[in-house]
Amino acid sequence: LSFVLFSVGFLMSLNILVVDDNPGDRTLVRRYFSRAGEDVRVQEVESGQEALVYLKGSEPIDCVFLDYGLPDRDGISVLKEVYDKESDIGPFPIVMLTGQGHESVVIDAIRYGAQDYLVKSNMTPDTLHIAMTKARELFELKKRGNEDKAILVHSQKMKAVGQLTGGIAHDFNNLLTIIFGNARLLETMLESGQADQDACLEKVHIVQKATRRGAELVKRLMLFSRQTILEPQVIEVNDLISDLNVMLQRTLGDLIEVETQLGEDIHPIYIDPAQLEHVLINMAVNARDAMPNGGIVTLKTSNLVVDKVKGSVLDIRPGDYVCLGISDTGTGIPEDIQDKIFNPFFTTKDSNKGTGLGLSMVCSFVKQSGGAISFVTAAGEGTTFNIMLPVTVEEPSYHDLHSSVGKVERPIKGGSETVLVVEDEDDIRFLARIVLEDLGYTVLDAETGKAAVDLVKKSAQPIDLLFTDIAMPGDMNGVQAAARIQALRPDIKLLFATGYLAESLPDIELAERYPLIHKPYQPEELAALIRDVLNDDREA
């Protein structure tokens, strides 16, 4: 026997699984490895079904010797059942055992996750050891490669986010300049005693407009960076692209010109708007990267009728679609890679250049939305990607997601009820108090959830409504405080405030069970919602 194989400790603490219906072959493998050391554990099963119990289990296995010819199923079908397409690997290192003349199965075995194969008639201590060592090394290399790819994809996504936030930071600095500058002018006018009402109102309106734009930027950034999946809704794609236009220009830089060619009477579509924005932004970034010396990115929309023939080619149902075109004036896609661009991890860029959202992910999202993606390209002229998305007959609701800070047109009504305001930000708490007191309410306030609970415990005064922020400092957030206060005052009504998206709330169902107002809000919006909640006689 080989000294290399049976050197003391070389094969220590190994767990080996042998899958073979031939007792003689199992005994042969067990005998070979049992001589390697007392810590080598050899487990034996004789069917594919038994093997799957181990292969799908949580017990680690250092190497699997899997026979091709099993009584209940062949070894390839076993591999297929545990093979992970995304990682292109099985659960453990695997060596396929074949009989003489079955070497043809090797290609399929390697394709579905085996690292090596061994003809049974050639089994010796050396060949078993070599096959196992090779399988384990290749398995670890594949795992490390997958981990490196995952890190690369993550870094690419982070770079895409960085590019986006860089553009947003530029816009925010502009907005802050508008707000700060006009606030300072107002201060100067009031201090000098020369404040003209019309001039003051004009500057107030400018500040309000800048604030609304800032709120929209925050919402868009939160939607872009979120990890949860949004619910699809009916949208007007022209509105979405119009809203994205300025952000795209900031993101793509000065060398790139962004043009839009929006068709008339474009049909509404039913899709996740945040994910569609994500797709368009990243495809625009990819288009920019194809034009290192600058160029034009064009976003175009049109209505499209897909017949049976075209539907068969695109693998979508015949019918009405909206086509989104993203074009660049770059170098085009080389012919030899055109059939690879939608493959996961495929890129023509240097490793130090981010690719944003991969085209494979774009393709997956479009298909999940019932659509298709295609492209046309010409060397030296550029590339156009066409995303076809099915039309819906429902009314658009996109404006609800991307509306400006709420404007309340109806008359604002006050009341005589008592409202407890819980907010850790002093200026926001003061604003809410002033707004509500001016409308006739009695206002109590607290800056933490614990302080609010203590106030309710000590006060004999009736409290009609609790208005609390959700994200609070300390050990008790707004949701927890509301639960304790409701236990003390079962009839109290609730209104929550948050600067987060609904999916990020401590209680994911909160927005459905209780009224919720999103920051930033206008005083009129708060006043109207407070009145609505107090007028609502339903059980909380």
Secondary structure, DSSP 4 states (H G I P E B T S, - for coil): --HHHHSTTTTTTEEEEEE-S-HHHHHHHHHHHHTT-TTEEEEEE-SHHHHHHHHTSSS--SEEEEESB-SSSBHHHHHHHH-BTTTTB-SS-EEEEE-TT-TTHHHHHHHTT--EEEEGGG--HHHHHHHHHHHHHHHHHHHHHHHHHHHHHHHHHHHHHHHHHHHHHHHHHHHHHHHHHHHHHHHHHHHHT---HHHHHHHHHHHHHHHHHHHHHHHHHHHHH--SPPPPEEE-HHHHHHHHHHHHHHHH-TTEEEEEEEPTTPPPEEE-HHHHHHHHHHHHHHHHHT-TT-EEEEEEEEEEEE-HHHHHHHTS-SEEEEEEEEEE-S----GGGTTTTTSTT---S-TTS---S-HHHHHHHHHHTT-EEEEEEETTTEEEEEEEEEB--SPP-HHHHSPPSP---SPP---S-EEEEE-SSHHHHHHHHHHHHHTT-EEEEESSHHHHHHHHHH--S---EEEEESS-SSS--HHHHHHHHHHH-TT-EEEEEESS-GGGSSSTTHHHHS-EEESS--HHHHHHHHHHHHH--S--
